Amino acid sequence: MSKKKKDWKTEKERLLRLDGEERRKEYRRQDFIPLEKIPTWREENRANRKEEGKEVPGRGGLSDKVSLYKGDITVLEVDAIVNAGHEPKQITSSAECAKVQGNM
């Protein structure tokens, strides 16, 4: 095994042994946003429904596990970020449309 791989594995094991506060001391930036500060879909919907005077129906499920965030993702204290890509490209001409359909 290469030295880099050993170093990486050693560092991973060290970080996994740290508690939350110790790990936060290791961050490059201290202006991080913890997951608890980002509302889930359900919390966001609940806030919008209260404004309308309606109750939020049903139980949690996926809506309690997913959040939407718009901003600098490098300050998030989360385990994973999904689909942090660019806006989809709009097709503007029929030639582009035919080209895309031909590639499907």
N, C-alpha and C positions, 0 to 999 in steps of 0.2 A: 504494500500500500504506500502511496506517495506521502511525503511530509505534509503537503497541503491538505490532503484528505484526513490525515490524523489530527492536524490542527483544527480543522473544521469540526470534526466529531467531538474533540475535546471541548471546544468552545460551546457547542450545542449542549453537551451534557452539563457544563458549568451553568449556562443560562437557565436550563430547565430546573436546576436545583434552587435558584433564587426565588424568594417570595416577591410579591407584586411591588412593594416599596423598594426593595433592593434592585429589582430589574429596572424600575423607572429611573434610578440614579445613573444607569448605564446609557440612557437615551441621549442622542446628540442634541435634541431640542427638548425643552421643558414645557413648551406650549402645546402639548399633545391633547387630543380629544379622546376621552375614554368612551367605550361602547355605550355605557349607561346614559351618556349625554345625547345620543343620536336616537330619535324616536323611531319605533318600529312602525310598519304599515298600520297595524291595529291602533297604536297610540295616536298616530297622525290622523287616522280616520275618526277616532273617538273625539279628538279635538274639533275636527270639522263638523261632526254630527252634533256636538253640544251647541255649537254656534247656530245650527239649524233647529235645535230643540228636539232632536231625535235620538233614540237609543241605538247603540251599536249591537246588531244581532250576532248570534252564534258564539262559538268558542274559538280559541286561538288558532292552533295549527300553524301553517306557514306564515301567516300575517304577523305572528308574534316573534318570528325568527328572522325576518327580512327588514332591512332599513334602506332608505334612499338617502344619499348624501351628495351634495353638490359643493365642491370646494377642493382644497388642497388635500389630496388623499395621503400625502406623506406625513401628516400629523395625526392620523388616526391610530388609535391603540386597539387594533382588531387582529384577528387571526387570518382573515382572508378578505380579498376584494374581488368581486366578480363583475366583469363587463365594464371596466373602467376605460373603454375605448372611445373613439371619436364618434361623432354623429354619423349616421349612414349617409353615403353619397347619394345625392338626388340625380336621377337620370333625366337629362334635359332634352335629348333629341331622340327621334325614332331610330336613328342609326345606332345610338348607344343602347337603346332598348333591345334591338335585334341582336346586337353583339352579346348582351347579358343573357338573353334567352337561348342563344346558341351555345353558351357555356354551361347550361344547366343539364 
